[in-house]
Amino acid sequence: MVIGAGATGLEAAVALNRKGLEVTIVEVGKNLLPRALDPDMSEILEEHLRKKGIKILLDKKIERVDEKSAIIKGREIPNDIIIVSCGVRPNLRLAKMAGIETSEYGIATDERMETSMKDVYACGDCAQVSSLIDKRPFSAYLATPAYEQGKVAAINACGGEARYEGALATFVSLIGDLEIASVGFNKAQAESYGYEVVEGRVKGLTKPKWFPGGKEITSKIIADARTGKILGAQEMGEEGTGWRINIISLAIKAGFSLKDLSRVEFAYSPATSHIPDVLLTATDLALRKLKHAGGDK
């Protein structure tokens, strides 16, 4: 049994499944990778894992765990191995003892990664930073932003001057044979922050259907229904999700709207790509919805 359906838990589940073990994933949320994916994208991943024989229990809370079993809603489920992989929470004890400002997101820092105590810096999973989208308090819990924050903190601690502009939680993982990638807010997050959203979701191929070797890929983009500003995206397929999500990361940093992204020129060759690319098709779909709703005037 793997408790928790984040990237680490899912990767462990697939690895154990490949070793011939019977695997059950238990997640308290309503879908897999709840921080990264919307339910409609999670369904693709769920189907992929179930085809491998992995059992998935969603919206289920573990009541008790011992060496050989777990209790879910009074039902005992026996297990030989139980892996707990259910979330990240910053340890704020030292910072609080030192009188440094903290919040539910971690140790509060400014753009220099400096805490409320002069010449004391924090970075990585323990640090509260800001979202690059709208500057609200944010924590990414990922290696890339932690690395960049570490560089900024080190430069400033050594007397230099560097600033961290904010995190986007740009994410990619390989779960079985399926690449999963996301950036920015998913729909639920965006709506919880007060945005009215439009979205475009398209399933396509990485190459023209008449050219051999094309792989299925699903692209989803999320934007502010009032302005068309891009808020996030999700990609899922056997290949090519990482570079597409990196384009969205760059587009968000540049302040792109759906209209701006729809006009980006992508390279094309039938041996390597499709025209139009599935990402641009999803963007155009969201843009049509936006215009229908009266946004981006």
C-alpha positions in Angstrom: 0.0 0.0 0.0 1.2 3.5 -0.9 -0.4 6.2 1.2 -0.4 9.5 -0.8 -0.8 10.1 -4.6 1.9 12.8 -5.1 4.7 12.2 -7.5 6.9 10.3 -5.1 4.1 7.9 -4.0 3.0 7.2 -7.6 6.6 6.6 -8.7 7.0 4.1 -5.8 3.8 2.4 -6.7 4.8 1.9 -10.3 8.2 0.6 -9.3 6.7 -2.0 -6.9 4.1 -3.0 -9.5 7.0 -3.7 -12.0 8.5 -6.0 -9.3 5.3 -8.1 -9.4 3.7 -6.8 -6.1 0.0 -6.1 -5.8 -0.2 -2.4 -5.1 -2.9 -0.2 -3.7 -2.7 3.6 -3.7 -4.7 5.5 -1.1 -5.3 9.2 -1.5 -7.3 11.5 0.8 -8.0 13.9 -2.1 -10.4 13.3 -4.9 -7.8 12.8 -7.6 -4.2 11.8 -8.2 -1.5 14.5 -8.0 -4.0 16.9 -6.5 -1.5 19.8 -6.3 -0.7 19.5 -10.0 -3.7 18.1 -11.9 -7.4 18.8 -12.3 -9.7 15.8 -12.0 -10.3 15.5 -15.8 -6.5 15.2 -16.4 -6.1 12.9 -13.4 -8.6 10.4 -14.9 -6.1 9.8 -17.8 -3.4 8.9 -15.2 -5.9 6.7 -13.2 -6.8 4.7 -16.3 -3.1 4.3 -17.1 -2.3 2.9 -13.6 -5.4 0.7 -13.4 -4.4 -1.0 -16.7 -1.2 -2.0 -15.0 -3.2 -3.7 -12.2 -2.7 -1.0 -9.6 -5.7 -0.4 -7.3 -6.6 3.2 -6.6 -8.7 4.4 -3.6 -9.5 8.1 -3.8 -11.2 10.3 -1.2 -10.2 7.8 1.5 -8.7 8.6 4.8 -6.5 6.1 6.7 -7.8 5.7 10.2 -5.0 3.5 11.5 -1.8 1.8 10.3 0.2 -1.0 11.9 3.0 -3.3 10.7 0.7 -5.5 8.7 -2.5 -3.6 7.8 -4.3 -0.3 7.4 -7.9 0.6 8.5 -10.1 2.6 6.1 -13.6 3.3 7.2 -13.5 0.4 9.6 -12.3 -2.0 7.0 -8.9 -3.7 7.6 -6.7 -4.0 4.5 -3.7 -6.4 5.0 -0.3 -5.3 3.6 3.3 -6.6 3.7 4.7 -3.2 2.9 3.2 0.2 3.7 4.8 3.3 2.2 3.8 6.7 3.6 4.3 9.5 1.0 1.7 12.1 1.9 2.9 15.6 1.7 5.5 18.1 2.7 5.3 20.5 5.7 8.1 22.9 6.6 9.7 22.4 10.0 9.4 25.9 11.5 10.6 25.1 15.1 14.1 26.7 14.8 12.8 29.8 13.1 10.1 30.3 15.7 12.6 29.8 18.5 14.7 32.5 17.0 11.8 34.9 16.7 11.7 34.8 12.8 8.4 35.5 11.1 6.6 32.4 9.8 3.3 31.5 8.2 1.4 28.4 7.0 3.6 28.5 3.9 6.9 28.5 5.7 9.6 30.9 6.8 8.6 34.4 5.5 11.2 35.8 3.1 11.6 38.8 0.8 12.9 38.8 -2.8 16.4 38.6 -1.5 15.4 35.4 0.4 16.2 37.3 3.6 14.0 36.5 6.6 12.6 39.0 9.1 15.9 38.8 10.9 18.7 40.8 9.2 21.4 38.7 7.5 19.5 35.4 8.1 18.2 33.7 4.9 15.9 30.8 4.1 15.4 28.9 0.9 13.8 25.7 -0.4 10.9 23.8 1.0 11.0 25.6 4.3 10.6 29.1 2.8 7.5 31.1 2.0 8.1 33.0 -1.3 5.6 34.6 -3.7 3.7 33.3 -6.7 5.1 34.7 -9.9 1.5 34.9 -11.2 0.1 37.3 -8.7 2.6 37.7 -5.9 0.4 35.9 -3.3 2.3 33.9 -0.6 3.4 30.6 -2.1 5.5 27.5 -1.6 6.5 25.2 -4.5 8.1 22.2 -2.8 10.1 21.4 -5.9 13.8 21.1 -6.7 14.1 23.8 -9.4 12.7 26.7 -7.3 14.7 25.5 -4.3 17.9 25.6 -6.4 17.2 29.1 -7.7 16.3 30.3 -4.2 19.5 28.8 -2.9 21.6 30.7 -5.4 19.9 34.0 -4.5 20.3 33.4 -0.8 24.0 32.5 -1.2 24.8 35.6 -3.4 23.2 37.9 -0.9 24.7 36.2 2.1 28.1 36.8 0.5 27.5 40.5 0.1 26.1 40.4 -3.5 22.8 41.5 -4.8 20.3 39.0 -6.3 16.5 38.7 -6.3 14.1 35.8 -6.6 11.0 36.9 -8.5 8.6 34.1 -7.5 7.7 30.5 -8.0 5.5 28.8 -10.6 5.8 25.2 -9.4 6.9 24.0 -12.8 6.7 20.2 -12.5 7.3 17.1 -14.6 7.4 13.4 -13.6 7.4 10.0 -15.4 4.7 7.7 -13.9 5.1 4.4 -15.6 5.1 5.1 -19.3 3.3 8.4 -18.9 4.9 11.8 -18.6 3.0 14.3 -16.4 3.8 18.0 -16.4 2.1 21.1 -14.9 2.8 24.7 -14.1 1.1 27.5 -12.3 -2.4 27.1 -10.9 -4.8 24.3 -11.6 -8.4 25.1 -12.0 -9.4 24.5 -8.4 -6.5 26.6 -7.1 -7.3 29.5 -9.5 -10.9 29.5 -8.5 -10.0 29.3 -4.8 -7.9 32.5 -5.3 -10.9 34.3 -6.8 -10.3 33.9 -10.5 -13.0 33.1 -13.0 -11.3 30.8 -15.5 -11.5 29.6 -19.1 -9.8 26.5 -20.2 -8.9 24.7 -23.3 -8.2 20.9 -23.3 -7.3 19.0 -26.4 -6.1 15.4 -27.1 -3.8 15.0 -30.1 -0.7 13.5 -31.5 3.0 14.6 -31.3 3.3 13.9 -35.0 0.9 13.8 -38.0 -1.3 10.7 -37.9 0.1 9.7 -41.3 3.7 9.8 -40.0 4.9 6.8 -38.0 5.9 7.2 -34.3 3.4 9.7 -33.2 2.3 9.5 -29.5 -0.9 10.6 -27.9 -0.7 13.8 -25.8 -3.3 15.8 -23.9 -2.8 19.5 -23.4 -4.8 21.8 -21.1 -4.4 25.5 -20.5 -6.1 27.7 -17.9 -6.5 31.5 -18.1 -8.2 34.4 -16.4 -11.7 34.8 -18.1 -11.5 38.6 -17.6 -8.1 39.3 -19.1 -7.0 36.2 -20.9 -3.9 36.1 -18.8 -2.4 32.6 -18.6 -2.6 31.1 -15.1 -1.4 27.5 -15.6 -1.3 24.4 -17.8 -1.1 20.6 -17.6 0.3 18.2 -20.1 0.1 14.4 -20.2 1.5 11.9 -22.8 4.2 9.4 -23.6 6.6 12.1 -24.7 7.0 15.9 -25.2 5.2 17.2 -22.0 8.3 18.8 -20.5 9.2 21.2 -23.2 5.5 22.2 -23.7 5.1 23.0 -20.0 8.4 24.9 -20.1 7.0 27.1 -22.8 4.0 27.9 -20.6 6.3 28.7 -17.7 8.1 31.2 -19.9 4.8 32.6 -21.2 3.5 33.2 -17.7 6.8 34.9 -16.7 6.5 37.1 -19.7 2.9 38.0 -18.9 1.5 36.4 -22.0 -2.2 36.2 -22.6 -3.9 33.5 -24.6 -3.8 35.7 -27.7 0.0 36.3 -27.3 0.6 32.5 -27.0 -1.6 31.7 -29.9 0.7 33.8 -32.2 3.9 32.1 -31.2 5.6 30.4 -34.1 6.5 26.7 -33.5 9.0 24.8 -35.5 7.5 22.0 -37.7 8.7 18.9 -39.4 6.5 15.8 -39.6 9.3 13.7 -38.3 9.4 15.7 -35.0 6.2 17.7 -34.6 2.6 18.3 -35.5 1.0 21.4 -37.1 -0.7 22.9 -35.3 0.9 21.7 -32.1 -1.6 20.4 -29.5 -0.6 23.1 -27.1 -1.5 25.8 -29.6 -4.8 24.0 -30.4 -5.7 24.0 -26.7 -4.8 27.7 -26.5 -7.0 28.5 -29.5 -9.9 26.6 -27.9 -9.6 28.6 -24.7 -9.3 31.8 -26.6 -12.5 31.1 -28.5 -14.2 30.5 -25.1 -12.7 33.7 -23.8 -14.1 35.7 -26.7 -17.5 34.1 -26.3 -17.5 35.1 -22.6 -16.6 38.7 -23.5 -13.1 38.7 -22.1 -9.8 40.0 -23.5 -11.3 43.0 -25.2 
